[in-house]
């Protein structure tokens, strides 16, 4: 049905169509100048690469540059706040990550409320983690690991690439749901954490699939489970943690958000364009190359994900007594 026919039917039905026309025109005119994509993490990481892939696609389809700006710092809060304070006109976008959902509880003195101040537009990708142990560890399954942990309190060190990173909070969720005690040891990056595993200084790690899969194939690490709700194609014989601990799911994900008062017509247009990009086989292959899978959603579905993850991670932050302040 064409726009003209829809407008006619609204008028014929006595609906208030005319006041909506300026909004429709605004959405059709957008973008009329360059758009900024704020990435709240350093250049070269997955969010940055994803933003540049998407920005190039949108430039080719919409005819305006989508310029990536990296504003790292404060656990992504500096870049996030810069978007919250931007004009809600569709010309400033934020690469939202799962980090935003646990930061809401991790930081007690934020100058913004993420759920209230950022409007979800669309998800982009999802990344799964592995639960890995050294080959010498005396457990071949998650139930065996849990039994060992409960019978040997204080003997398991959990490595991570840093405090409050995705791997850390995935491990804390496991501790909470499995009822086990493990000492968290944060390292400066994934390679250092993996080295601790090889040296026997750590006994378990929740590591992203891209950084662990070759080590698993080489026999340097043993995988017990993935942190996804379902098994993943990259490790089809490895159980998902949800099979063992029903309700467990921990993954990194990325999406696009805008300042809350951005016109809904622009949000809908942008969401449609992003989902079209994600449906392109070439884009899907590039995302797979990042060690992630395509994750398509509507603004409403993305909002539900943010709300549910914020609630879930708040419980984990409280359980583990985590704080960044």
C-alpha positions as CSV (number, residue, x, y, z in Angstrom):
1,X,0.0,0.0,0.0
2,X,1.5,3.4,-1.0
3,X,2.0,6.2,1.4
4,X,-0.6,8.3,-0.5
5,X,-3.2,5.6,-0.2
6,X,-2.5,5.1,3.5
7,X,-2.9,8.8,4.1
8,X,-6.1,8.9,2.1
9,X,-7.6,6.0,4.1
10,X,-6.7,7.8,7.4
11,X,-8.4,10.9,6.2
12,X,-11.4,9.1,5.0
13,X,-11.7,7.4,8.4
14,X,-11.6,10.7,10.2
15,X,-8.1,10.0,11.7
16,X,-5.7,12.8,12.5
17,X,-3.3,12.2,9.6
18,X,-2.2,15.7,8.7
19,X,-0.2,16.5,11.9
20,X,1.8,13.3,11.2
21,X,2.9,14.4,7.7
22,X,5.7,16.6,8.9
23,X,7.1,13.7,10.9
24,X,6.9,11.4,7.9
25,X,8.7,14.1,5.8
26,X,11.4,14.4,8.5
27,X,12.0,10.7,8.4
28,X,12.2,10.7,4.6
29,X,14.6,13.6,4.6
30,X,16.9,11.9,7.1
31,X,19.9,11.9,6.7
32,X,20.6,15.2,5.0
33,X,24.1,15.5,6.5
34,X,26.8,13.3,8.1
35,X,25.9,11.0,11.0
36,X,28.2,10.2,13.9
37,X,28.5,6.7,15.3
38,X,30.0,6.9,18.8
39,X,31.9,3.8,19.9
40,X,32.6,3.9,23.6
41,X,35.5,1.4,23.3
42,X,39.0,1.8,21.8
43,X,39.6,1.6,18.0
44,X,40.3,-1.9,16.6
45,X,37.9,-3.8,18.9
46,X,34.8,-5.7,17.8
47,X,32.4,-2.8,18.5
48,X,34.6,-0.4,16.4
49,X,34.9,-2.9,13.5
50,X,31.2,-3.5,13.5
51,X,30.5,0.2,13.5
52,X,32.7,0.8,10.5
53,X,31.1,-2.1,8.6
54,X,27.7,-0.8,9.3
55,X,28.7,2.8,8.6
56,X,30.0,1.9,5.2
57,X,26.8,0.1,4.3
58,X,24.6,3.0,5.4
59,X,26.8,5.5,3.5
60,X,26.4,3.4,0.3
61,X,22.6,3.1,0.8
62,X,21.7,6.5,2.2
63,X,24.3,8.7,0.5
64,X,25.6,10.4,3.7
65,X,28.8,9.6,5.6
66,X,28.4,7.7,8.8
67,X,31.5,8.7,10.8
68,X,32.8,6.5,13.5
69,X,34.2,8.3,16.6
70,X,35.9,6.4,19.4
71,X,35.3,7.8,22.9
72,X,36.6,5.1,25.3
73,X,37.0,5.5,29.0
74,X,35.0,4.9,32.2
75,X,34.0,1.4,31.2
76,X,32.1,2.8,28.2
77,X,30.3,5.4,30.3
78,X,32.2,8.4,28.8
79,X,31.1,7.6,25.2
80,X,27.6,6.7,26.4
81,X,27.1,9.9,28.2
82,X,28.2,11.9,25.2
83,X,25.3,10.4,23.2
84,X,22.8,10.9,26.0
85,X,23.8,14.7,26.0
86,X,23.6,14.9,22.2
87,X,20.7,16.4,20.2
88,X,18.0,13.8,19.6
89,X,17.9,14.4,15.9
90,X,19.1,11.1,14.5
91,X,22.6,12.4,13.8
92,X,24.3,10.8,16.8
93,X,24.2,7.1,17.2
94,X,25.7,4.9,19.9
95,X,27.1,1.4,19.6
96,X,25.4,-0.2,22.6
97,X,27.0,-3.2,24.1
98,X,26.1,-5.7,26.8
99,X,28.5,-3.8,29.1
100,X,25.9,-1.0,29.3
101,X,23.5,-3.4,31.0
102,X,25.7,-4.3,33.9
103,X,27.2,-0.8,34.2
104,X,23.8,0.3,35.4
105,X,24.5,-1.6,38.7
106,X,28.2,-1.6,38.7
107,X,28.5,2.2,38.9
108,X,26.5,3.9,41.6
109,X,27.2,7.5,40.5
110,X,26.4,7.6,36.8
111,X,25.1,10.9,35.3
112,X,22.5,9.2,33.2
113,X,20.0,6.3,33.4
114,X,20.8,4.1,30.4
115,X,17.3,2.6,30.0
116,X,15.6,6.0,30.4
117,X,18.1,8.0,28.3
118,X,18.9,5.8,25.3
119,X,16.3,4.6,22.8
120,X,17.1,1.1,21.4
121,X,17.1,0.9,17.6
122,X,18.4,-2.5,16.5
123,X,20.7,-5.3,17.6
124,X,23.7,-6.1,15.5
125,X,25.5,-9.3,16.7
126,X,25.9,-11.7,19.5
127,X,29.1,-13.4,20.8
128,X,29.2,-16.6,22.8
129,X,31.8,-17.6,25.4
130,X,33.3,-20.9,26.3
131,X,33.8,-22.3,29.8
132,X,37.4,-23.8,29.5
133,X,39.7,-25.5,31.9
134,X,43.3,-26.8,31.5
135,X,43.6,-30.3,30.1
136,X,44.9,-31.6,33.4
137,X,41.9,-30.4,35.4
138,X,40.1,-33.3,37.0
139,X,36.7,-32.7,35.4
140,X,35.4,-33.4,31.9
141,X,31.9,-32.0,32.3
142,X,30.2,-29.1,34.0
143,X,28.5,-31.4,36.6
144,X,31.9,-32.9,37.4
145,X,33.4,-29.4,37.7
146,X,30.6,-28.3,40.1
147,X,31.1,-31.4,42.2
148,X,34.8,-30.8,42.4
149,X,34.3,-27.1,43.3
150,X,31.9,-27.9,46.1
151,X,34.2,-30.6,47.5
152,X,37.3,-28.4,47.2
153,X,36.4,-24.9,48.3
154,X,39.0,-22.3,47.7
155,X,41.0,-24.4,45.2
156,X,39.7,-22.9,42.0
157,X,41.0,-19.6,40.5
158,X,38.9,-18.1,37.8
159,X,40.8,-16.0,35.3
160,X,39.4,-13.2,33.2
161,X,40.7,-10.5,30.9
162,X,39.8,-7.8,33.5
163,X,37.4,-6.8,36.2
164,X,33.8,-6.4,35.1
165,X,34.5,-7.7,31.6
166,X,32.0,-10.0,29.9
167,X,34.0,-13.1,30.8
168,X,34.1,-12.0,34.4
169,X,30.4,-11.4,34.8
170,X,29.7,-14.7,32.9
171,X,31.7,-16.5,35.5
172,X,30.0,-14.7,38.3
173,X,26.6,-15.7,36.9
174,X,27.9,-19.3,36.9
175,X,29.0,-19.1,40.5
176,X,25.6,-17.7,41.5
177,X,23.6,-20.3,39.7
178,X,25.8,-23.3,40.4
179,X,26.4,-22.4,44.0
180,X,30.2,-22.7,43.9
181,X,33.0,-20.6,45.2
182,X,35.8,-19.5,42.9
183,X,38.4,-16.8,43.4
184,X,38.4,-14.3,40.6
185,X,41.8,-13.2,39.3
186,X,41.6,-10.3,36.7
187,X,44.4,-10.0,34.2
188,X,45.3,-7.3,31.7
189,X,43.8,-8.8,28.6
190,X,42.9,-12.2,27.3
191,X,46.4,-13.5,26.4
192,X,47.6,-12.9,30.0
193,X,44.6,-14.8,31.4
194,X,45.2,-17.7,29.0
195,X,48.8,-17.8,30.0
196,X,47.8,-18.2,33.6
197,X,45.6,-21.1,32.5
198,X,48.6,-22.8,30.7
199,X,50.8,-22.2,33.8
200,X,48.3,-23.7,36.2
201,X,47.8,-20.5,38.1
202,X,44.1,-20.5,37.1
203,X,41.7,-23.4,36.7
204,X,38.8,-22.0,34.7
205,X,38.0,-19.2,32.3
206,X,35.0,-17.9,30.4
207,X,36.6,-17.0,27.1
208,X,35.1,-15.7,23.8
209,X,34.9,-18.4,21.2
210,X,37.2,-16.6,18.7
211,X,40.0,-16.4,21.2
212,X,39.6,-20.0,22.6
213,X,38.5,-22.2,19.7
214,X,42.0,-22.8,18.2
215,X,43.4,-23.5,21.7
216,X,40.6,-26.0,22.2
217,X,41.3,-27.7,18.8
218,X,45.0,-27.8,19.7
219,X,44.2,-29.5,23.0
220,X,45.7,-26.7,25.1
221,X,42.3,-26.0,26.7
222,X,39.4,-28.3,27.4
223,X,35.9,-26.9,26.8
224,X,33.1,-27.9,29.1
225,X,30.3,-25.8,27.8
226,X,29.3,-22.7,25.9
227,X,27.5,-19.8,27.6
228,X,24.7,-19.6,25.0
229,X,21.1,-20.8,25.5
230,X,21.6,-23.2,22.6
231,X,24.5,-25.1,21.1
232,X,26.6,-23.2,18.7
233,X,27.7,-24.3,15.2
234,X,31.4,-23.7,15.9
235,X,31.3,-26.3,18.7
236,X,28.3,-28.6,17.9
237,X,29.3,-31.4,20.3
238,X,29.7,-29.0,23.3
239,X,26.7,-28.6,25.5
240,X,25.2,-25.2,26.1
241,X,25.3,-24.2,29.8
242,X,21.5,-23.9,29.7
243,X,21.3,-27.6,29.2
244,X,23.0,-28.1,32.6
245,X,21.9,-25.0,34.5
246,X,18.4,-24.1,33.1
247,X,18.1,-20.4,32.5
248,X,21.8,-19.7,32.2
249,X,22.7,-17.5,29.3
250,X,25.6,-15.1,29.1
251,X,26.7,-13.5,25.8
252,X,28.2,-10.3,24.5
253,X,26.1,-8.4,22.1
254,X,26.1,-5.1,20.2
255,X,23.4,-2.9,18.9
256,X,22.6,0.7,18.0
257,X,20.9,3.3,20.2
258,X,20.1,7.0,20.0
259,X,19.1,9.7,22.5
260,X,15.7,9.0,23.9
261,X,13.8,11.9,22.4
262,X,14.9,11.0,18.8
263,X,11.8,11.1,16.6
264,X,10.2,7.6,16.3
265,X,10.0,7.9,12.6
266,X,13.8,8.2,12.4
267,X,14.3,5.3,14.8
268,X,12.0,3.1,12.7
269,X,13.8,4.1,9.5
270,X,17.2,3.5,10.9
271,X,16.1,0.1,12.4
272,X,14.8,-0.9,9.0
273,X,18.0,0.0,7.2
274,X,20.2,-1.8,9.8
275,X,18.1,-5.0,9.6
276,X,18.4,-4.8,5.8
277,X,22.1,-4.6,6.1
278,X,22.2,-7.5,8.5
279,X,20.2,-9.6,6.1
280,X,22.9,-9.2,3.4
281,X,25.1,-12.4,3.0
282,X,28.2,-10.3,2.7
283,X,27.6,-8.5,5.9
284,X,26.8,-11.8,7.6
285,X,30.1,-13.2,6.6
286,X,32.0,-10.2,7.9
287,X,30.2,-10.5,11.2
288,X,31.1,-14.2,11.4
289,X,34.7,-13.1,10.8
290,X,34.4,-11.2,14.0
291,X,33.6,-14.4,15.9
292,X,30.0,-13.3,16.3
293,X,26.6,-14.2,14.8
294,X,24.1,-11.9,13.2
295,X,21.4,-10.7,15.7
296,X,18.3,-9.1,14.2
297,X,15.6,-7.4,16.3
298,X,13.0,-4.6,16.3
299,X,13.4,-1.6,18.6
300,X,10.8,-3.2,20.9
301,X,12.7,-6.5,21.0
302,X,16.0,-4.8,21.7
303,X,14.4,-2.8,24.5
304,X,13.2,-6.1,26.1
305,X,16.7,-7.5,25.9
306,X,18.2,-4.4,27.5
307,X,15.7,-4.5,30.3
308,X,16.0,-8.2,31.0
309,X,19.8,-8.2,30.9
310,X,19.9,-5.1,33.2
311,X,17.8,-6.9,35.7
312,X,19.8,-10.1,35.4
313,X,23.2,-8.5,35.8
314,X,22.0,-6.4,38.7
315,X,21.5,-9.6,40.6
316,X,24.9,-10.9,39.7
317,X,26.6,-7.6,40.7
318,X,24.8,-7.7,44.0
319,X,25.7,-11.4,44.5
320,X,29.3,-10.9,43.7
321,X,29.6,-7.6,45.5
322,X,31.0,-6.0,42.4
323,X,31.6,-2.2,42.3
324,X,33.5,0.1,40.0
325,X,33.2,3.2,42.2
